[in-house]
Amino acid sequence: MQSPTPNAPPAATRSLATLHKGDRGVVAQVLLDEAQVGDESGATIVMRLIEIGFVPGEAIEVVAEVKPGGDPIAVRIGGSCFALRRREAEAVMVQLGPSGPAP
């Protein structure tokens, strides 16, 4: 069994990109994909997410998805609502709340 890498999310978390309308949780961490290291746009997206409030401990809820395809999604965090592309949402790891989907 391999030990987790420092950037690996806790086992009970899921990427915000995999969630759907009505799912709720708490931000566990925001990750920079190792494939994006050196990619200025990837680092910029992660920093922007942190700056607008996607920080560990913040409660979130997916409030809408564009159909068909589900991209972008509208996410409520704190008192604000943001539209995120699924590509951007991949960096946000979420610990699902009681109303989130069953594992």
URTA-V732622 format. One record per residue. N is the residue number from 1. SS is DSSP state (a for helix, b for strand, c for the rest). PSI is psi in whole degrees, 0 to 359 (none if undefined). OMEGA is omega in whole degrees, 0 to 359 (none if undefined). Layout:
n: {N N}
ss: {SS SS}
psi: {PSI PSI}
omega: {OMEGA OMEGA}
This chain:
n: {1 2 3 4 5 6 7 8 9 10 11 12 13 14 15 16 17 18 19 20 21 22 23 24 25 26 27 28 29 30 31 32 33 34 35 36 37 38 39 40 41 42 43 44 45 46 47 48 49 50 51 52 53 54 55 56 57 58 59 60 61 62 63 64 65 66 67 68 69 70 71 72 73 74 75 76 77 78 79 80 81 82 83 84 85 86 87 88 89 90 91 92 93 94 95 96 97 98 99 100 101 102 103}
ss: {c c c c c c c c c c c c b b b a a a c c c c c b b b b b b b c c c a a a c c c a a a a a a a a a a a a c c c c c c c b b b b b b b c c c c c c c b b b b b c c b b b b b c a a a a c c b b b b b c c c c c c c}
psi: {129 147 149 149 159 330 3 138 157 150 329 21 161 156 141 330 339 355 164 171 130 344 141 157 195 137 125 315 164 124 148 115 132 332 340 357 128 349 106 323 323 315 323 318 314 314 320 317 316 317 326 1 1 78 153 135 345 132 140 158 134 116 343 155 142 133 147 162 334 21 122 178 150 128 129 128 123 227 11 160 133 145 128 142 152 324 319 320 342 333 343 117 134 133 115 144 182 335 3 172 153 144 none}
omega: {181 175 182 176 181 181 181 178 174 187 185 181 176 177 176 181 181 184 183 183 179 179 181 178 180 178 177 176 176 186 169 179 181 178 182 180 184 177 185 181 178 178 179 179 181 180 179 178 179 181 182 171 178 182 181 178 181 177 178 175 173 186 179 173 175 178 352 176 177 182 8 174 175 184 175 175 187 180 184 177 182 172 179 169 179 179 178 183 179 183 184 178 188 170 185 177 183 181 179 181 178 181 none}
